[in-house]
Amino acid sequence: SIMQSDEIKLILSTGGPAMVKASYSAGKPAIGVGSGNAPILVDETADVLQACGSIIMGKTFDNGVICAAEQSVVAVGGVYNELKELMILRGVHFLMGNERDKLATFIEKHGRINPDIVGQTPEEIARRAGLDLDQIPTGTVVLATEETTVGEDNPLSKEKLSPVIALYKTSTFDDGIQMCRSLALNGGVGHSAGLYTSTLDPEEAQRREELFLTEVPVHRVIVNAPTSMASIGTSFNFAIDPSLTLGVGTSAGSSISSNLGPQHLINLSIVAERQEHIEWLKLPQQLYFNRGCMEEALKGNVRGEKRALVVTDKGMVRSGILQRVLKCLRSEGLDVEVFSNVHPDPDEECIRNGVEVCDAFQPDIIVCVGGGSPIDAGKFIRAKYEHPGLTLEDASTRFIEIRKRTSPFPSTWSKVKKLIAIPTTSGTGSEVSPFTVVTSDEGKKYPIASYRLTPDVAICDSTLCDSLPRSLVAHAGLDSITHAIESFVSVAQNDFTKTQSLEALHLLFKYLPESYASGSARSRDACHRGATIAGIAFSNSFLGICHSLAHQLGAKFHLPHGMTCAILLPHVIDYNASESPTKMGIYPSYYYPQAADRYAAIAKHVGASTFNANGLIKLIHEIMIKLDTPLTFQDAGVDESDFLDSLEMLSKDAFDDQCTAANPRYPLVSELKDILLKSYYGAEAFE
């Protein structure tokens, strides 16, 4: 009756066959979809390491529930054994004999897919199917079988909607195409299929893609990328529109052949090759450094302007640093207003108050003076001043891939000509970064990312750090170390950012203990440069779950950010260094797990005792001890009951944090919870 209501103008049906049939029978315009049974062909030229990583990434995404998820893999000739061995190393468990038969029986119920298997974990599927759980290795991410037949009598050759996959072997590329054709005809007509090929001959590559598209009856051919993710338009290509409604064309009873969009009136077939982004290194337009450079750099950038708003905090007012800044501005004839009500972890009230000052004063430039909080506040004050309707939710909109926003960030420079950042701590890197963090009225931290937030000018004068208290030197320095390490292992790391990360780590590991112990001019200058260089690195390759977790812990327990990062960091390194992660980080240029090798490179660069993740962890613990920093949150004084009561919320909010997207290992909420527990009690408590 709802479908036939006069108020219903169009029916969009994304359910099972019965729902689609009911939609088409309602007498209304209807758009329905069909089932998928995506076959994946790995040919003899394929990069098997990349293919294995992508197939497992796709199959573990949402536990295989996506209709475009990989269902069967067809390997050609000599790559079969190599692919199988790599799959086993990555946590795929192959079932044979009686165990395989039990799984095949469990998959179907009354001729249809058994709902008890849909979206379950490998362990739960094994339990429900009556398999021998002692034979299932801990950490299994996908269950697999080796198959030779395709048809109604083989449930493992059909759609499985779970982390279960079938592996087939063929002698030639042409035989592989015919096997994929048979699999697509077995319940996946019109949907999706994948091809992994790395032939160096462009004409041969085109021939193979066209032959695959011609012979295999699907409307989405995904080349060298996970079908489950690329087919729904989330990542890996720009040819497919984001959508969870995937048409299968008239050949399979659907009125559209593409992802739901304006083009649904015709049948379209799309070949989407894996594409890497255009990359860049974005910095402030001007960056000044060297001891004593502040006055000259500031005067040169405000000359000719009329009104300057200085955003700072009470500490800068008391320290005398603010007076140096005001003297420079007034010597150039500027009218100056000071907004000094910024406190640690700026919140929405702080932003509103700052915008009110802007509305009344109408500054030409904004000068942010202080640590990360005044600079973060100044960035969002500018954005809100120029765009009053901008909300935290819109500014921090979710996106599965870092550079694919669901809504654009508004432009700047409409009212404020320049945002000048003058850092007085050596840690946040905010003076060169496109990030800011604002706490909502409800107490939730919102990390916001847009290059339109990047300051126009950064002035890095280490004399402003000479009187820093030792605790702030330690915490800021540890934050910088975390920035450099996370940016180096990020999925978005590139040849330009990794050199910045390593140089920052060289400076910080060498000079931070000296800066903490004696505060010498050379050590303060080295750490100040290191912090900014680390900021340049993470501004262009981003961070990871250490910061995702630190944002939540800082908001909940009001802990120093750098200390929080440092306590988490060894456990995050240990977690990320896995060779067979449950889920791999998602980024087009990140082909397979590389975190362990990257941690080893860092360990070698900074002179750890062993060149691996454990050597780096040991070195971090050593520097934390030198900086009188607690190694656990229990030692830091966090109440145990409060921590445990908040554990679930902290884990979920960290998973949803924007920094999570660039982590080399894409976490489960349960895995984040495990990291938090180890960070509270110490890893040895779980050994």
N, C-alpha and C positions, 0 to 999 in steps of 0.2 A: 504493500500500500504506500510506503514511503517513496519507492521508485516511481509510482504512477501518480504521485501528487502533482497538482498543477504548478506548484512552486518549484518543482525540479525541472530544470531545463537541459541538463546534461548529466549523464552517469559515467563516472570514471571507475572502472572495476579493476582492482589489482589483486583479487583473491584467487581462489582455486577455480577449476573448470566449471563447477556448479554455479558459483557466483557470477562468473562471466556469462554463462548461458542465461541466467536469470536477468542479468542486465540487458542483454540483447533482446530478451523477450518482453521487456517492460513497455515497449511502444514509445521509447524516448531515444533521442540521439545518445549513443553509448560508445565509449572507447574501452576496449578490453585488451588484455595481454595474454600470452601463452607461457607454457613452461619452458625451462631451459635444460639442456644437457650438454654443457660446453665441453667439447673435445679440444685437447691441446696437443699440437704437433711440434716435437723438438727434432729438427732435422740434423743431418750429419755435420753441418757447418756451425751449429749453434754454439754460443758461449754457454756451456753447460752450467758453470757456476752461477751466472746471472739467471739462467732459466730456472734452476733449482730454487734460488732465493726468491724469485718472483712468484713461482707456482706455490710455494709454501706460504708466502705472504698473502697471496690471494685466497688460498684455501683456509687459512686461519682467520681471515678477516670476518668478523661476526660469526665465527664458528661455521662457515660455509653456508649460511642461510640465504645470502644474496643469490637471486635466480641466475645470475651470470657467473657464479663461482665455478672454478675448474672442477670437472667431474671425472674425467679420464685423461691420462697422458699417454700419447703415442710417441715412442722414441724410435728413431731410425738407426739401424745398424749399430756401429761401434759406440755410439754415445749411450746406449741402453745401460750397460754395466756401470759406466762412470756416473750417470744420472742417479741410478739406484743407490750406489754407494754414498753419493753426496746427500741424497734424501735421508738415508739412515743416519748419517753424521748430524743432520739438522733436526733430528728428533722424529722422523717418520718410522713407524713400526710396521713391518710387513707380516701379515697373517698368512699362514699356510695350512693345508690339509683340513683337518676337522675344525680348527678355529676359523678358517676362511669360510667354511660352509655354515657355521653357526651365524656368522655376521651376515652372510647372504640371505639366510632364512629370516633373520630379524629385521632386515631393511624393509621388507614388504609386509603388508597386512591387508588381506582381502583384495589383492591385486593392485594395491596402491601403496605409496610410501608410508611407512609406519610413523605416525606422529610422535611416537616415543623417541625417535632418533633425531628429530629436527633440532638443530642448534645446540645439541648436547656436546660436552667435552669428550675427548677420546676415552678417558677413564670411565666416565658415566656410560658411554655407549658399550664399552667392554663389559661393564657390570650388568647392564640390562640385557645384553645378548648372551650372557652366561659364559663369557670367555674366562680363561684362566688368568686372573688378575696378576698372579705372581710372574707371569710371562710378559706382562706389559711394562716396559721400562719406565721408571720415573722420568717425568718431563716429556713424555710422548705428546707431540702436537698434532699429528695426523695418523690415522690408521690407513693402511694401504694393502692392496692385494695385487697379485700378478694375474692377468686375465688373457684369454685367447679368443673368447667368443663374445658376440654382440647379439642381443635379441631379447624377446619377451621372457624367455626362460632363464635369463641371467640378470638378476636384480642389480648386480654390481656394475652393469653396463648402462644403468639408467641414472636419472637425477637422484642425488642422495641427500641434499640440503643439510649437510653435516661435514665435520672434518674427516671424511672418508673419501679415498680416491683410488681409482683403478689404473694400473700401469700395463700398457700393451707394447709389444715389440714388432717392428716390421723391418724388412730387408732394405727397402728403397724408399725414396721420397714419395714416388707415385703411389706405392702401396700404403704409405702412411696417410696420404690424402684420402684414399678410398676407405681406410679404416675410420678416419675422422668423419667421412660422409655417412658411413653406417651408424656411427654413434649419434650424429646429429639427427638422422632419420628415426632413431630410437627414442623419440620424445623430446627432441630439442630443435625441431625445424623452425627456422626463422629467427632464432635467438642469437647466441654468441659462440665464438670459437677463437682459439688462440694459435699463433704461429711463432716459434722461436727459430730464427735464422740469422746467420752472420756472414753470409757469402759476400766476398769483397767486390764482386762484379755487379754494378748497379743494374744492368739489364737483366742479369739472372735473378737478382733479388726481386725486381718488378715482375718477372715472369712467374716466379714462385708465388708471390702474393696474389697475382691475378688468377693463376691456376687454382689456388686454394679457395679464393672467393667464388670462382665459377663452379667448382666441384662440390664444395661443402655448402649445403643449403641453409645458410644463416645470413643475417643482415648486419652483423658486427664481427669483423675480423680484427683482433687485437694483436699487434706485432710487438714481440719482445717486452711485454708488460702483463701484469696480473689482470685477467679478464674480469674478476669480481669487482675490481675497483675502476679500471679504465672504462668498462662498459657502462657504468653509471655516472661517468663524467667527473669523478672526484679528483683525478690526478693522472699523470703520465702522458697526457696528450691534450690538444686543444681542438680536436675534431668532433668530440661528442659532448652534447649539452648535459649538464648535471641533471639527473632525474632518476627516480626509483621506479618509474613506469616505463617499461621497456616493451615496445611493440614487437610482434613477430610476423607482421605482414599477413596478407590475405591467404598465403599458402598454409598458414597455421591458424586461420580463423580470427585474425585481428585486423582492425581497420587501419592501423599504422605499422610501419616497419622500423621506425626510428624511435629514439627516446622522445617522450611526449614533448611537443613543441609546436611552433607555427607551421612546420613542414608536415604535419600529420595527415594531410590530404593526399599525399603521394607516398609510394614505397621508395625508400632510400636505402642504399647499401653503402656503408662507410668503412674504409680501411683506416685505422688509427695507429700510426706508427708511434712507438715510444719516442718522446722528444724531451730533451733537456732544455731548461730555461735559458734565456739570455741572462747572463750574470753581470754583476757590477760590484764596484767598490764605492760606496757613497759615504761622503764625509761632510762635515761643515764646510761652507765655502772658504772659510779661512781658519787656520789653526796656528796659534802662536805658542812657543815654548822657550824655555831657558829661564834661569833664576833672574828675577827682577824685571821681567818683560811686561808686567801687567799695565803699568802706567802708559807706556808708549803705545802698546797695542790697543788699549781701550780708547785713548784719545784719538788715534787714527781712525777708529771705527764709528765714533759718535760725532765727529766734526761736521757741522752743518745741520745737525738735527736740533729739534726744539724741546721735546719733552721725553724724559727717561723715567720709567718706573723700575725701581730696584726691588726685586723679590728676594727676601733673605729670611733669616731667623734671629731669635734673640741672642744666640751665641755669637753671631757675627757683630751684632751691635755692641756687645760687651768686650769683644776681643780687640776692637780697634781696626779690624780689617775693613769694616764698612766705611770708616772715615776715609781711608785711602781711596776707596772707590768713589765716594761722594766728592772728594776734592778734585779728582780727575774730571768727573762729569761737569762740575760747576766751573772748572777752569776753562772749559770749552763753551761756556755760556748757556748750558742746558738748564731748564726748569726741572727739578727732580722731586719725585714722590717716592717714599719708601713704604713698602708693604712687608712688615717683619713678623707677621703672625703665622709663619709656617712652622709646623712642629714635625717631629719625626713621623714618617709614614703619612704624608698629606692625605686628607680626606675630602669628601664633597663639600663640607662646610668651609674648609680652607679655600677651596677653589671658588666657591660662591662669593666669599668675602673678597678674594683677589679680583674677581670679575667686576664686583661693585666698585672697587677702587679704579679699575680701568675705565669703566663707564663714566665715572666722574672726571677722571684726569685726562683720558684720551691720549695715551702715550704714543710716540713715534717708534720708540724702541723699548725693549724690556731687557734688563740686565739681571741675571740670576747669580747670586753670590752665596756660596756655601757648599755643603755636601750634596748628596743625591737628592735629599728632600726638597730644598729650595729650587733646584734645577728641574726636578720632576714636576713640582707645582707650577713653576713658570711656564713649562711647555703646555700644560693643559689649561692654565689660565688664559694663555694666548688663544688656544683653540676655541675655548668657550666664549671668550670675548668677541672673537670674530664670527663665531657660529653659535649663538645663544641656545639654539634648539638641540645641540649635540648632547647625547646622553652617554653614560658609561657603557650601557649595553650596546649601543650602536657603535661606539668607538672601539670596543673590544670584541666585535662580532666574531663568532667562531668560524674557523676555516680549517679543513683537514690538511690542506697544503698551505704553507705559510704565506705564499704570495698570491693566493687566490681568495680574495675577500668576497664575501657575499654582498657587501655594500661598500662603496668607496669612502675613504676618509676625506673630509672636506679640505679644500685648498687653504693655504695660509697667505700672508702678506697683504691681505685686503685692508688691514688697519695698522698692523705693526710691521714696520719695514725690516727690523732685525731683532732676533733673539740672541743675546750674547750670554754665554755661560762661562762663569769663572769658578772652577772647582777649588775648594779649600780643604778637601780630603783626597786621599789617593786610593780610591776604591771603586766607586760606582760606574765610572765611565760614562755617566749620563751626559757629560759635556759634548760627546761625539755621537751619541746613540739616538736611534729613532724610537726609543721606548720611554714610557713613563708608567708609574704604578700609582693608582689612586684607590683609596679605601672608601667603599660606599657607606652610606648612612647606616646600613645594616651590618657593617663590620667586615664585608668581603673585599679582598684585594682584587683589583682589576688591572692586570698587566695590559697595556695598550701599545700597539705597534703600528707605526706609519712613518715613512721617511719624511713626511710633512711635519713631523714633530722635531726633527733633527735641528739643533741650534744652527744659526747661520754663522756664528763666530764662536770659537772656543779659545780661551786664554789660559794656558797651563803654566802657572808661575809657582814653583815649589817653595818660594819664600813664604807663601801663604799657609804652608803646612808646618812651618818650623816649630810652632808652639802647640801642635796637636797633642792631646793626652795619649799616653802609651796604649791604653785600651782601644782607642779609636784607630791608632796606627795599626794595631793587630787586626782588628775586625775589618777595617777597610782593605788592608792588604790581603787578607784571606778571601774576601769577596772578589778581589781582582784575580787571584789565583784560580778561583772557581770559574770566573768568566773565561779565562784563557784556556783552561782545560775543557770546559764544556763546548766552547766554540771550536776547539781543535777536533773533537770527536763528533760534532754535530753532523747530521745527514747533509747539511747544506755547506759544509766546509769546502773550500776550493784553494787553488794554488796561491791566491793572493792573501786570503785570510789566515792560512796555516802558518805563513811566515810571521805574521803579526802575533799570532798566539804563542809561537815558540820564543820569539824575542821577549815578549812580555814575561813569560815564565822564567827565562834566563835572568832577567833583571830582578824579578820578585823573589825567586828562591835565593839569589845571591845576596840581595841587599835588605830584604825585609827584616831578618833578625837583627841586623845592625841598626836599622832605622828604629826598631823597637827598643833596643838596648841603650843606644847612645844618642840617637837623633842627629847624627852627623849630617852636614849639608849634602855630601855626595850620596848618602843613602836615601835621604828624603827626596832628592832630585831624581834618583834612579827609580824609586818606587812611584813617584808621581808620573814619570814617563811610562813606566810599566803599566800603570792603571789605565792611562789614556790609550796606549797601544792595545791593551786587552779590550778596551771599549770599542776601538775600531774593528777588532776581529769579531766580537760577538754582535756588533751592529750589522754585520754583513753575512754572518753565518749562523747567528742566533745561539740559543742556550739549550737547556735540557731539563730533566726532571729534578735535578738538584735544586734549581731555582723554583720549579713548580711546587715542590714540597716546602721550600723555605718561605715562599710567599704566604702559604697557609699557616705555617707555624708562627711566623712573625706576627701575623694579624691576630692569631688566637692568644699567644702567650707573651707578646710584646718583647720578643728576644732581639738582640742585635743581629742584623741581617748577615753580616760577615761571619760571625760566630756560628749562626744557624747553618749557613752553607758549609762551613768547615766540618761541623759534626756530621752532616749528611754525606759529604763528598766521598769518603772512603767506601761507604756502603753502596753508594750509587756507582762508583767505579767497579766494585766487585760484581754488582748486578749487570751492568752494561757489558762487561768483558766476556760474557758467555758466547761461546762459539755456536750455540744452538738456541737462540732466544725464542720464547714462546711466540712473540710477534716481532718482526723487524721494523725499524724506523722507515717512514714512508717519504721518499723523495726520488724524483726521476733519475738523478745522478748517483744515487746510493744503491748499488747493485746487490750487495751481499754483506753480511756482518763484518765490520772492519774495526770495531771499537777496541778489541784486544790489541791489534797491531798498532793502533794509534796511541793507546796508553803506553805501549812499549817504546814507541818513538819518543814520547815525552820523557819517560823514565831515563832513556839514554841521553837526551838533550840536557837534562838538569842534573845528571850525575848520580842517579839512584844506584843502590848497591846491586840490584838486579834489574835487567832491562825488560820488565814486564809490569802488568797491572799491580801485582803484589809489591814489587819494588817501589812503585809510585805511591801506593798506599802507605808503606812504611815511612817514606820520606815526608809525606803529609803529616803523619802522626808526630814525627820528630819536630817538624817546624811548629806544629800546634803546641807541643810541650815547651819549646823555646819561647813561644808567645804567651805562655800561661793561659792557654785556652782549654776548657774542658773537652774531653773526648766523647762524652755522652750527654744527652739531655737530662738524664738523671743527675749527673754531676753538675749540670748547669742550674739545678734547682727547680726544674719543672715538676709540679706535683704529679705523682704517679696516677692517682685516680682521675684527675682532670685530663691527663694525657690519654688514658685508656678510654675514658668516656667520649673523647673527641676523635678517636682514631678513625672511625668509619667516615665521619664528615671530612676530616682532613684528607683522607685518601681520595674520596670522590671529588673534592674540590681541586686537588692537585691534578687528578686525571683530566679535569676540564680546563686546566690552566693553559694559556697559549704557549708557554715554553715547552710543554710536553711534545708538541708536534715535531720539533727538531731533534728529539732524543734519538740516539742510534738504536735503541731498543724500545719498541712501543709497548708501554706497560699495561698490565691488567691492574684493576683496582686492588685486588688481593696482593699483588706483588709490591705495590706502593705501600700497602699496610705492613708488609714484611720488612721493607726498608725502614719504615718509621720505628718499628719495634726494635730492630737491631740498633738503630741510632739512639734509642732511649736506654736500652740495657747494655749495649755492646755486643758485637758479633759473637764473642766467646760464650755468651749466655745461651746461644743456640747451637753450639757445636756438640 
